[in-house]
């Protein structure tokens, strides 16, 4: 059984979909939910799915060794970011090479990088009058949003779409696709090692 740790900072709607998708799965389970925000909605989702969750302290966020110990104690194989708004420390990337996945609400490389997350991304899409948007699922590397792209889906939008409508369209695809891509990637990754 491969075990996932989900990192989230907010409401956790993507985390909820991931928890739901892997409940009762034959080969993959969510073993841990981590958040840096005390009031993050993801804690309620973890409770509902009876998955162990931990609030990361400032000390743990600053000291990657403490996070690595938590992951090790919980036998974590893969890290999945679902709206986690802290930079992933280099030590985690080196310990989990090609085993940290993230979802970004734009068609990378457009609108990626430091500070580009959530509604800020959709505002940029609207401001530039783009006629397509969509999410990107990628591996996490040392640079923000520069890791290998695993999945993108283009969504047609119009000039009349509001920022909120663009966000809703992209989130809908995120909910439909993220868990599938995680499953496919984990299966492929570990098949190569066998």
C-alpha positions in Angstrom: 0.0 0.0 0.0 1.4 3.4 -1.0 0.7 6.2 1.4 0.1 9.8 0.5 0.5 12.9 2.7 -1.7 15.8 1.6 -0.5 19.3 2.4 -3.2 22.0 2.3 -3.5 25.6 3.6 -7.2 26.4 3.1 -10.6 25.1 2.6 -9.3 21.9 1.1 -11.8 21.1 -1.6 -9.2 19.4 -3.7 -8.0 17.5 -0.6 -11.6 16.4 0.0 -11.8 15.0 -3.5 -8.5 13.2 -3.0 -9.6 11.7 0.4 -12.9 10.6 -1.2 -11.2 9.1 -4.3 -8.7 7.0 -2.3 -11.0 5.8 0.5 -11.1 2.0 0.2 -8.5 2.0 -2.7 -6.7 -1.3 -3.2 -3.1 0.1 -3.5 -3.1 3.8 -2.4 -4.3 5.5 0.7 -4.1 9.0 2.2 -2.2 8.4 5.4 -1.7 12.0 6.6 -3.0 15.5 6.2 -0.8 18.4 7.1 -1.7 22.1 7.2 0.1 25.3 8.3 -3.2 27.1 9.2 -5.1 26.4 12.4 -8.5 27.1 10.9 -8.0 25.3 7.6 -11.1 23.5 6.3 -8.9 20.5 5.4 -8.9 19.4 9.1 -12.7 18.9 8.9 -12.3 16.8 5.8 -9.5 14.7 7.4 -11.8 14.1 10.4 -14.7 13.1 8.2 -12.5 10.5 6.4 -10.8 9.4 9.6 -7.4 10.4 8.4 -4.7 11.5 10.8 -4.1 15.3 10.5 -1.4 17.6 12.0 -1.2 21.3 12.3 2.4 22.3 11.4 4.0 24.6 13.9 6.2 27.5 12.8 9.2 25.5 14.0 8.3 22.5 11.8 7.8 24.7 8.8 11.2 26.4 9.3 12.9 23.1 10.1 12.4 20.5 7.3 13.9 17.8 9.5 10.8 17.9 11.7 8.5 17.5 8.7 10.6 14.6 7.3 10.4 12.9 10.7 6.6 13.2 10.6 6.4 11.8 7.1 8.8 9.0 8.1 6.8 8.1 11.2 3.6 7.9 9.0 5.3 5.8 6.3 4.6 8.3 3.6 5.6 7.5 0.0 4.3 10.5 -1.9 3.4 14.1 -1.1 0.5 15.8 -2.7 0.0 19.6 -2.5 -3.6 20.7 -2.5 -3.5 24.5 -2.1 -0.5 24.5 0.2 0.9 28.0 0.2 4.3 27.5 1.7 7.5 26.9 -0.3 8.5 23.2 -0.1 12.0 23.0 1.5 14.8 21.7 -0.6 15.3 18.9 1.9 11.8 17.5 1.2 12.4 17.7 -2.6 15.7 15.9 -2.3 14.2 13.2 0.0 11.1 12.7 -2.2 12.5 13.2 -5.7 9.7 13.0 -8.4 7.3 12.1 -5.5 5.8 15.6 -4.8 2.9 16.6 -6.9 1.2 20.0 -7.1 -1.8 21.5 -8.9 -1.7 25.0 -10.3 -4.8 26.9 -11.6 -3.2 28.0 -14.9 -1.7 26.6 -18.0 1.9 26.7 -16.9 4.3 28.2 -17.7 1.8 31.1 -17.9 1.0 32.7 -14.6 3.3 30.6 -12.4 5.9 31.6 -9.9 6.1 33.1 -6.5 2.9 34.9 -5.4 0.9 33.4 -8.3 -1.9 31.3 -6.7 -5.6 31.2 -6.3 -7.7 34.2 -7.4 -4.5 36.2 -8.3 -3.9 33.7 -11.2 -7.5 34.1 -12.5 -7.3 37.9 -12.3 -4.2 37.7 -14.5 -6.0 35.5 -17.0 -9.0 38.0 -17.1 -6.7 41.1 -17.3 -4.8 39.6 -20.3 -8.1 38.7 -22.0 -7.0 35.1 -22.5 -9.5 32.8 -24.3 -8.2 29.6 -22.7 -7.2 28.7 -19.2 -7.1 25.5 -17.2 -5.2 23.6 -14.5 -1.7 22.1 -14.6 -0.6 19.1 -12.5 3.2 19.0 -12.1 6.0 17.6 -10.1 7.6 20.0 -7.6 11.1 21.1 -8.2 13.4 23.6 -6.6 11.8 26.5 -8.5 8.1 27.5 -8.1 5.9 25.9 -10.8 8.8 24.7 -12.9 8.6 20.9 -12.3 7.8 18.4 -15.0 4.2 18.8 -16.2 2.1 15.7 -15.9 -1.3 17.0 -17.0 -2.9 20.1 -18.4 -6.5 20.7 -19.7 -7.4 23.7 -21.7 -10.8 25.3 -20.9 -12.3 27.8 -23.3 -13.3 31.1 -21.7 -14.8 34.3 -23.1 -14.1 38.0 -22.5 -17.5 38.0 -20.6 -16.3 35.5 -18.0 -15.8 37.1 -14.6 -12.7 36.2 -12.6 -14.9 34.1 -10.3 -16.4 32.2 -13.3 -12.9 31.4 -14.6 -11.9 30.2 -11.1 -15.0 28.0 -10.9 -14.4 26.5 -14.3 -10.8 25.7 -13.5 -11.7 24.3 -10.1 -14.3 22.0 -11.6 -11.6 20.4 -13.8 -9.2 20.2 -10.9 -11.8 18.2 -8.9 -12.4 15.9 -11.8 -8.8 15.2 -12.7 -6.3 15.6 -9.8 -7.0 12.3 -8.0 -6.9 10.3 -11.3 -3.6 11.8 -12.3 -2.2 11.1 -8.8 -3.3 7.5 -9.1 -1.9 7.0 -12.6 1.4 8.7 -11.7 1.9 6.6 -8.5 1.1 3.4 -10.3 3.6 4.2 -13.2 6.3 5.4 -10.8 6.3 2.3 -8.7 5.9 -0.1 -11.7 9.1 1.3 -13.1 10.9 0.4 -9.8 9.7 -3.2 -9.7 
